[in-house]
Amino acid sequence: MVTEQQKNVTSIEQNSKGRQSRRNRQTGNEQASTPHERVEFSNPEIEVNYTLHSQEAIRLQQRHYNNTSRSLFTLAINSTHLERLGGKFKGSIERTKKAINDVLAGPEKEIRSGINALQRTLDDASKNGNISEVSYTAPRAYNIKVRTPEAMRLVGIFKNFDLLHMLIDRLWLNNKFNQDEVDDYKTRLRDTIRNMASLLERHASSTADEINENNGQAAQEQEKKATPKSPHSGDNQQEAVANM
């Protein structure tokens, strides 16, 4: 014969098992609904270590490198997005690459030509007398991770910009350049880098505008398809004409 105490124990055990079963089901549901963790892509990159010596190069690196690098990244992403849309956007990747190349090629050519010209001037001056080396009081080291060929070209532009200024400073300190020549040269070079950064930023903004415009048009078309046409619209128009 089952006693009242045994009934109570059995009831408690059943309730405990029921609660445990519910907890197990709840835990299982939570685990099933847990979103997958984002898998990080393994992208190729090059770690570039370099030092800028001239104050002009350090200043422009601080002001323009990050923004210009971000513009290059935006152009790569947006051009790929536009290319996938097809239609009038087909060929966006190639057009973007050409635009970037045209923008970067200008400063590259100007700075390279300047380095070659001043190096010849320095070599000629060295033949006619002693030309002292130049040092800098607060050079700055940089460590940058590069993931695109265009970003590597950008690093090269800033490094050569610094090299060109070192040649200018050396010729100036050795009395081979006067102050006006130095100021004019440095101003022109500074404007070249600023124009490069501005052009790339405008290109990036333009591709973003194209994407936004396309998204807006697609949304309007989708809205038209989703809006049901009133079955009485024709009757209302006929009634309005009859009452005129």
N, C-alpha and C positions, 0 to 999 in steps of 0.2 A: 504494500500500500504506500502510495507516494505522499509524503508529508508536505505540509505547507511550506516548510523551509526549503525542501528540495525543489518545489515549484518555483520559489523565488530565485534560487540559484540557477535553475534552467532558464528562467526568463531573462536573468541578467546576462547569461552566456549568449543567448540568442540575440539580445540587443547589442551586445559587444561585437558579435560577428557581423551583424547588419551594418553597424557604424564603420567597421573596418572595411567591409565590402564597398560601401559608398565612398570611403576615402580612397580606396584603390582605384575605383572607377574614375573619381575626380582627378587623381594624380595622372592616370592614363590619358584622360582628356587634355589635361594641361600639357603633358609631354607631346601629345599628338599635335596640339595647336601651336607649339613653340615654333616660331619662324626659323628658317635655316640661317645660319650665320653667314655673313658676307665673306666670300672667298676673295682674297687679295690677289690681283694679277701679278705675275712675275715679269716685270718689264726690264729690258736692257738699259743700262745707264753707264755713264763714265764719270768718275769722280775727278774733277779738275781742281788742282791746287795752283794758285798763282798769287803774285804780289804786285800791287800797284804802288808806285813811288810818288808820282806827281800829285799835287793837291787837286789839280783840274780833273784828272782821271778818277781819283777817289770820290770827288764830289759828284761827278756824272754817274758813276757806278751806283752811288747811294740814291740818287734821284731818279734814274731812268732804267736801271737794269731789271728790277723786279717787275715794273709795269710793262716794259717791252717784252720780257719773257712771258708774262701773263697774256699779252696780246698774241704772241706766237702760239701759245697753247690754245687760246680761244679760237684762233683761225683754224687750227688743225681739227678741233672738235666740230666747229660749225660747218666747215667745208665738207666733212664726212657726212654730217646730218643732211645737208642740202643735196649732196650727191645721191643719197638713198631715196630722196623724194622723186628723183627722175624728172622727166619733162624738161621744162626750161632750165632746171638746175643741173642737168646732166653736164659733166665736165667741170663742176665746181672745184674739185680737188686740184686739177691741173691748173685752172685759172688762179686759184689761191697760191699755189706754189710759185707760179710765174710772178704774181704780184709781190710776194715776199722776196723772191730773188732780186727783182728790180729795186726794191727798197734797200736791201742790204748791200747790193753791188755798188751803189753810189759811195757810201762811206768807206767801204773796203778799198775801192779804187783810189779815192782821194787820199786816204791815210797811207796806203802802200806807196803811192807816188811821192808823197811828202817824205816818207822815210828814206826812199832811194835818193831823192834830191839832196836832203840834208846830210845823208851819209857821205855822198860825194863831196859836199862842201866841207865836211869834217875831215875827210881824207886829204883833201887839198890843203887845208889849214895845217894838218899835222905834218905835212912835208915841209912846210915853211917855218915850223917852230913847234915848241912844246905845247900840247893841248891837255890841260888837266882834266882828270875824271871828275864827275859830279856825284855827290851823295845826297841823301834826303834824311831829314830829321825824324819823320814819322810815317814810314811806309806802312801799308796795311795788307795783311794776308787774307785771302779768300779761299773758301772751300765750297765748290758748287757741284751739284750733281746734274749732269746733262743727259737728256733722254731723246733729243731730236737733233738731226744735223743742223737745223736752223739755229737752235740754241747754242750749238758749238760754234757756229759762225759768229753769233752775237758775242760770245766770250772772246773770240779772236779779235773782234773789232775793239773791244775795250782794252785788251792787252796791247794791241798795236797803237791805240790812241795814247796810252801811257808811254810807250816806247818813243813815239814821235815827240811827245812833250819833253822827254828826257834829252833828246837830241837838241831841241830848241833851247832848253835850259843850259845845256853844256856849251853851245855856241854863244849864248848870251853872256854867261859867266866868264867866258874866255875872250870877251870883247869882239866877237865876230858878228853879232846881231845887236842892233840898237833897240831901245825900249819900245819905240813905235812899231817896229817890225814884229817884235814879239807879241805885243798886244793885238795887232791886226790878225796875225796868224792864229793865235789862240782863240780869238773871238770867232773866226771863221770855222775853226774845227768844232768849237762848242755848238755853234748853230747847226752844223752838219749832224751831230748826234741828236740834238733836240728835234730836228726835222724828221729824222729816221724814226724816233720813238713816237712822234705825233702821227706820222703816216700809218704806221702799223696799228696804232690805237684806232684810227679812223677806219681802217680796213676791217678790224675786228668788230667794231660797232656796226658797220654796214652789213656784215654777214648775220649779226644778231637781228637787225631790222628785217632782213629778208626772211628769216625763220619766223619772227613774230607776225609778219604780214601774211605769210603762208598759213600759219596757225589760225589767224583771224578769218581768212577766207574759208578755210576748211570748217571752222566752227559755224560760219554763216550758212554754208551749204548743208551742214548737218542739221541745223535748226530749221531750215526750209523743208527738209525731208521729214523731220519729226513733227512739224506743225500740220495737223489735219485740216483739210479744206472743208468749209461749212457746206453741207448738202443743200442749204437754202439760199446760198449766196446768189445763184443765178435767178431764183424767183424774186429775191429782194430787189435786184437790179431791174427786172422786168416790171415789177410793181412801181418802182420809182419812176420809170419812164412813162408808165400809163397815167400816173397822177400829175405829170407835168402839163 
